[in-house]
Amino acid sequence: MASDNSTSESPIRFGTDGWRALIARDYTFANVRACAHGVCRLLAAHGDAERGLVVGYDTRFGSAEFAAEVAAVATSLGVPTTLADRAVPTPVVSFEVIRRRAGGGVVITASHNSGAWNGFKYKPDYGGSAAPEIVAELEAHIAAALAEGAEAEPPRPAPGLLTTTELAPPYMANLAGVVDLDAIRGAGLRVGFDAMHGAGAGYLEAALGAGPTTVIEMRGERNPAFPGMRQPEPIAPNLAPSAAAARDGRFDVVVANDGDADRLGVLDERGAFISTLDVFSLLCLHQLEGRGLRGPLVRSITQSAMVDKLGALFDVPVHRTAVGFKFLGPVMMETDAVAAGEESGGYAFRGNIPERDGILSALLFLDLMVHTGKRPSELVAYLHEKVGAHAYDRLDVALEAGARPLDVAALAAAPPERLAGLRVEGTEAADGVRYLLEDGFWGLIRPSGTEPLLRIYAEGDSPQRVREMLEALRGLAGV
């Protein structure tokens, strides 16, 4: 949860992925310095300081300056630091951590949050989201730095330890080994790309280059206010301009990335939003059927039951985790999974990084279109022919400061017999309360790990059923 809701003596608490806070309230240079001190102490404690640190940042207000402050702290403490020379997507930093065999990486970003926020993501040496035990240790080091006043004064950087460089080229070269870029270039697709004023601007066009396929970028200029959207999250309400362009017949598909380009949103050829559950299920199908790969699939509890059905069809195991790549990433690495994904639009794939990558995900969706010769709406129909009709939606309810916490245990212990007409077959309370329904469908109520929101999710057999499920779940939550 964001720091302005924290009740501990330290205002810095890492949520689902990193620490996020309102700029100038808790997100200050002093607190960012404390985070940097914590990272350096963590590296030193594990003998990794000499391996160095990679620092990147997004297009938000002050991100470049906050990133420079992190680099200054790190070099003042003797940690060799590579600083991005411009705003970069989070997956680019993650890839560079792995490529350089660095001790870790920091990205100054609040990802999909609104422009009033900024954040601090830490990437351990494996390039993914920090696992819970790493987060706990990092928070302890940050708290110690605050208690000692280590963050109080701007640092004096040590000479010779800072390198400022362009991070994109090695990442772009790796993409060519994971997806067939030549096939996409030659397919003659008309691709709309909504960068949402984020760090992913320019990457899709650079990856595909000149060829019959054209990429038209929208909202590619930097604008930290993220105008015309609630926040740079690639979901239907925030993609209205792109949807209008698609309805005018300009594109065969529209792909969109969030503020730090680790999430993917997709609009079909008619401008209709394709749910993140359909998108990930289609990308899993492409890995297994189109590309002929074999290996486990990993999904969060908010991802689709369609993934489980695909696992059964192709005789591969499916692993389920709590929400967040700090849980998905380690399982992906342990099992050599071909894909891992969560409901938010964050997906990872074998051969890249054990972390969300919205740019690679977009390219793989284009690769799927080329491989099958199908339009996006036809791909969704093809998927549902294999696994049955599925619909999904999510409701976000803003929480007031001091709101009563969700009583997960009570809700899990006393479920209704039916939810919107579907039989309730059980509950789980590992991350919020999840209602297990007949035919593999489900509903979930859980607090967000990145914003002061209560998230309510539902997957059912029709849009009408999902609407009824969401209302029923909201009633159970009492919000």
N, C-alpha and C positions, 0 to 999 in steps of 0.2 A: 504493500500500500504506500502511497506517496507520503512524503515526510510530514506534510502539514497535518496528517491524521495520526502521527505517531505520538504515543504517550510516554515513551522512554526518555531518559535524560539526553540521549543522543538523537538529533533530528534525522539522522541518516539511517534508513532501513531499506534494504534491497527487496524488491517485489518479485514478480514473475520473471522479469528480465531487467535487472539493474535498479538503480535509484532514480526516481523522478520527483521533481518538485516545481512549484511555481517560482519563476525567475524573480529574484530580489526579495522574496519572502524567505524561503529556505535555500533556494538555489542561488548561492552567492560564491564569490571567489574564495572566501575563507572555507566554506564547506567543500568546494571542489578541491582545494588544496588538501583538506583533511582526507578526502577520498584517495588522492594521489599518494599522500604519505602512507595510507593504509595499504595500497597496492604495493608500494616499494618495500614495506615491512613484510608483507606476505611473500614477495619474491625472495627477500633476504632470508626469511625463516626456512625456506625450502632450498636454499643454495642456488636460486635461479636468477639472481640480480645481474650477474655478468652476461647472461643470455640476452638481456635487454628487453625493451618495451616498445610496442608499436602503438602510436596514438593517431586516431582519426576523428573526424567530426562531420556533422551534417550542415544543413543550410539555415539552421535556426538563428535567432537573435543571439549574438555573442558567442556562438559555438567555436569559431576560430580562436577567439581570445581565451576562452576557457580551456581549449585544447593546448594552447601555448603555455598556459599556466601549469597544466599537468606535466608537460614536457620540461618546464623549468624546475618544478619540484623534483622530478625523477633524476634529471642530470645533476642537480645540487646534492642529491644523495648518492651519486656515483653510478647511477643506472644508465647505460647507453640507451638512447632513445631515438627512434625513427618517427618523425612527424610528417603526416600527409601535407602536401603542398597546396591542397584545395579540398573542398568538401567531397567526401567519398561515401558510398554505401557501406553499411555495416558489414555485409558479407565480404567486401574487398579487404577490410581490416582483418577479419577472421582468417581469410586465405593467407594474408601476408604474415600473420603470426605463425601459421604452420610452415609456410615456405621458408621463413628466416630461422625457424626453430627458436623463436623468441621465448622468453619466459612468460609473456602474456601480452595482452593488448587492452587498450581503453578506447571507447568510442563516446564522444560527447554527443548525445542524441536523446530525445524523448520519443523517438520512433513515430508512433501514430497520434500522440497526444496533441492537443491544440497548441497554438503558437505561444501561449503564455507560459508554457512549460519547457524545461530542458531536463537533461538526464545524464547519467554516467553508467555506461555498460562496461563490465569487466569480462574479458575473454581469456581464460587460462591457455596454457600452451597447446591444447588440442583444438583451439579455435572456436569452440562452441560456447553456449551459455554456461556460466559458472554453476556447477552442481551445488546442492544445498549445503554440503559440508564445507565447500570452499567459500560460499557466501557467508556462512556463520563465522569462519575464521577471519575473513576480510572485514566484516562488521566489527569484530573485536579489535582488530588493529586500528580501524578508523576511530572507534570510541577511545582507544588509548591515545591516539594522536590528538584528539580533541581535548582529552583530560589534561594532557601535557602542554597544551597551547602551541603545538607544533605548526598549526595552520595559521597562526596569528599574523605573521609577517610574510610578504612576498619573498620568494627565495632568490638566492644568487646562483644562477646556473653555472655549472662547472664547464670550462672551455673544452672543446674537443669531443664532447659526448653526444652532441645533438646533430642529427642528419635530417634534413628536410628533403623529401623526394616525392615523386609521382608514384602512387601505389597501383594504378589501374593496369598497366601492361601485363604483368605476370598473371593477374586474375583473368584478364581477357584471353590470354593464351591458353589457360587451363579450360575455359569454356569450350574451346574448339575440340578438346579431347573428350568432352562429356556429351555433347549434342552435335548433330550433323548440321552445321551452319551452312555448308554449301547447298544442301538440299533445300533449306529454308530460303536462302538467297535466290535460288533459281525457280521457286514455285510460283512467283507472280502474285503473292498475297498482298492485299492492301491492309496494312496494320496500323491501327491507331495506338499511340502510346501516351498515356496520361501520367506524367511524372509528378503531378500534384505539388509542384514547386519544391520537390525534394532532391535528395542527393543522387538519385538514379538518373537524372536528366542526362541525355546524351549516350547512355550506355547501350541501349538496344540498337540504336542506329549505328553505333560504332561496331557492335558485334556482327551485324549483318552486312554492313558496307554497301557498295554499289551492286545492283543487280535488279532483275525483274521484280523482286519483292520490294515494296516501298514502305518506309516507316515514317509516319507523320506524328511528330511529337507535339503534345498539348501541355500547357502549363509547365513549360520547361525552365522558365526563368526563375531565379531565386526570389522568393518573397516570404520572409519570415512570418508574415501575418496570415498566410494560407487563406487568402480571400475566397469567398464563394463556397466555403465548406465549413462544417463544424470542426473538423480536424483532418489531417492528411492520412486518413484511413481509407483504403480502397474498397468501400462498400457502397451500395446503391445510392443512398442519400447524398454522398459526397462526389458522385461521378455524373451529375446531371449534364454538364456541358458535353462530356464525351458521349453520353447516351444520346443526346440530341443529334450529334454529328453522325453517329451510327444509324439512327433512324432515317437520316437523310440519304442513306445509301453510300456513304463515303468509304466505309471500311468492311472488310470481311470479318474482322474481329478487333476488339479493343482490349488491351492489357494495361493494367495500372499498378504502380508501386506506391507504397506508403513513404513517409518522410525520410526514412533511412534505407528504403529499398530492400527490406527483408521480407515483405509481404506482397502477395499478388491478388489482384482482383481482375475479373474477366467479364466483359460484356459481349453478347453474341452479335451476329450480323444484323440483328434488328434493334440493338441497343438494350436488350434485356439482360439484367444481371444474372450471372450463373452463380449459384451458391458456392461457398467455399467447400462445402461437403461434396458437391458434384465435381468441382475442379480437382480436388485431391484424389477422389475416387477415379476420375478419368486419368490422372497422371499415374496412379498406381496401375491401372489397366494397361496404360501405354508401356510402362516398365516391364510388365509381365507378358503381355500379349504382343505388342508391337515390337519391342526391343529384345524380347526373349530372355530377359534376365530372371534369375531365380534367387530367392532369399527372403527373409522375413520382411513384413511391413510393421511399422510402428505408428500408433495413433494415440492421440490424447483421448480422454473420456468425453470430450466435446466433439470429436470427429465422428464420421459417419459409420453406422452399422453396415453400410455398403462395402467398406473396407474388409470387414470380417467375411462377408459373402464372397468377395473376390478372393480372399485367402483360401476359402474352402474350394472355390472353383479351380484354382490353380495349385492347390495342395501346398501352400506355403503358410507358415505360422504368422499370427498376428499378435503383437504385444500391445497392451493398453497401459497408459500411464496417466498420472495427474497432468493438469494443464501447465504448459511451459516447456521450452526446450531444455531447461536445466534438468528435466526428467527425461524427455524424449531423446536428447542427444547422447547421453551415456548408454541408453539401451541400444540406440542405433549403432554405436561403436562396438559394443559388446557382442552384438549379433550379426554384424556386417549386413545390416538391413539394406534393401534396395531403395526404400523410401521411408520418410517419417513426416508426419504432418499434424497440425492442430487446426482447430476451427477458425482461428483468426486470419487464415490465409498464409501462414508460415509453413513452408515445406522444404525438406532437405532430401538430397539424393546421393546415392553411391557415386564415388569418383570426384566429389567436390569437398564440401566441409560438413561436419556434423551439426549443422546450424541452418536456420532459415535463409533462403536466398531467393528474393523476388525476381531477380533478373534471370537466373537460370530457370526458375519455374516458368516464367513467361516464354522463354525460348523452347522449353520442352512442350508447352501447350501448342506452340506453332509447329513444332516437329510432329506432334500428334495429328494436327490438321493435315500436314503434308503427307504423312504416312498413310492415313486413312482416306484422304480425299474428301473428307466430310466437313461441312460447316459446323460451327459450335453448337447450334440448336440440334443438329443431327447427331452430334456426338453425345449429347445428354440423352437423347432418345435411345441411342445404341446402348449406352450404359444401363439405362432402366430396363431395356429388354433383357439384359443379363441378370440383374439383381432385383428387379421389381420396382414399382413406383415408390419414390421417396421424395419428401418435401422437408424443408428446414427453414427456421427463422430464429432470430435472437431478439430479445427485448432488453434494453439497458435502462435501469431505473436509477436516477441520481440519488445519492444518499446525503442527507443533511449532516453537518458536523454534530457529533454526539449521538447519532442514530443508534438505536438498539441493535446489537449484533444479531446476526442470523442464528437462531437456535437449531443448529444442524442435527444434534442428537434427538431433539424432540420431533422434528419433522421426519427423520428417518425411522423413528420408532413407531410412528402412528400414520402410515401412509393411507390414502383413500383406497377403496377397492378398485375403482376405475378412474382414469384420467381422460377426460374428453371422449369417453366411451371405450377406451382401450383398457384391458385388464392390467392391473399393476401386479407384477410377478415378484417384485422385491425392491430393495433400496440399497444404496451404497453411500457411505459418508466419508470417503477419503479426501474429497476436495469439494466442499459444499454437500448438497444432498442430491443424489441421482436416482431417478425413478426408472426402474427396468420394466418395460411394457411388453405386451405380447408382440410376436412377429419381429422382435429385435429392435423395436422403436424405443424411444427414451425421452425423458425430460430432465432438466438439471437446473438447480438454483445455487449460485455461488457468488461470493464477493469477488470483484475484479482484483487482480494482483498488481494493476498499474494505475488505476483511477478510482476515485470515490464513487463507485457504481456497484449496484447489484445486477448481475447478469442472469438472465433467464433464457434457457435454450430449449428447443423442442425439435425432434425429428419424428415425422409421422408419414402416413401414406397419402396425404393430400394437403394442399395449401389451407383449405378450410379446417381440416383436422388440426393442423399446426397452430392456426390462430386460436382455436378453442383450447388447445393445450397450454398456450402461453397465458391466456387469461386465467385458466384454472391454476396454473403454477403461481401466477402473481397473487391470486387469492390465498394460496397456501402460505406464501411468504409474508403476507400481510402488508404489502407495499402498493 
